[in-house]
Structure formats: structure tokens, C-alpha cells
């Protein structure tokens, strides 16, 4: 069985290409989800109310390509890394 881990890119376009993946604006603002919020989100996803949008999935050995794709602005949803 594989697990998926998403690569979420946000932040300034002026970051250098070798910069670590920036945190989301909410994380930078100090917002952290609670267990209750995460459970509510999981329920919404499980029952189909919220559908995550997956642009593409890359194998772990292509993480650099996944990062480049996410930073390119061409991704239309989450870019996932398959971890086997």
C-alpha cells in the first residue's frame, strides 16, 4: 500500500529555486489546526462534501520534478508524492 503526502507551495515568487518549501500563509500567521478541526475536515472529505483536487502524483524519486511543477504555476490542485 502507498501513502500520499502532498506538496503545497505558496508564498512569494521571489524565493530562490533551492529554497525549502515555504509554509502556507496560515501557518506563517501562527494558525494551527486543532484535532477537532482536522476530524471535521476528514468527515467532510469522507462523506464527499469536500473533494480534494489532485493535479498530479509523482514517485518519491521524482520529488524535485514535483516541486518544480508545483512552483511553475501550472498545477491545478495538489501535487502529491507517492511514498512506497
N, C-alpha and C positions, 0 to 999 in steps of 0.2 A: 504494500500500500504506500502511496506517495502522500506527502503533506505539501500544502501550498503555503507559501509565505509571500505576502505582497510587498512590492517595492513602490512606495509612494513618494513622488517627487513634488516639491513645492518650494516656493521661495524665489529669490532674486535670480534673474538670468545672468547676472554679473559674476556669479560664483565660478571659480576656476573648474575646469573639467575634472581635475583629480580631487576635488573637494568631497568630503564624506556627504552622504545623502542628508540634506537638510531636514530638520523637523518640520512638522506641519505648523501653520500659524497658531493653531490652538495649543499645541504642545509648547511652542515658544512663549505663549501667554501664561503658561503655568496651569493650564487646564488638564486635569487627569480624570478619565472616566472612572466611575465607581463600579463595583461589582453588580449593583442593581441596574445601572445603565447598560452595561455590557450584556446582562441577561435579557433585558428588554430588546436590545438590538438583535440578539441571537434569535429571540422569539419572532421578531418581525421578519427576519431573513428565512427562518424555518417555515413559517406559515405562508411565505410568498408575498407578503405585503411590501417588503423591500427586496428588490432584486439587484445584487451587485453587478456592475458592468465590468466584464473581463475583456480587456483588449487582446492580450496575448499571454502565453505561458512559455517560459524559457527554461531549459535544464540548468542545473546549478553550475555546470562548467561554462555556461554562456552568460554569467551574471553581468559581465562588462557590456555585452551587447544589450541586455535587458535595461541596464542603467542608461546606456546611450539612447535607446529607443524611448524610454520614459522622459529623458531630458530633451528629446528632439521636438517635443510639442505635437508629434504625430499620433501619440497614443490616445485612444478614445475610450478610456476606462482604466482599470487597474492593470498593471503589468505584474505578472506573478512569476515566481521562481519555484520550480518543482524540485523538492528535496527528497531524494530516494534513499 
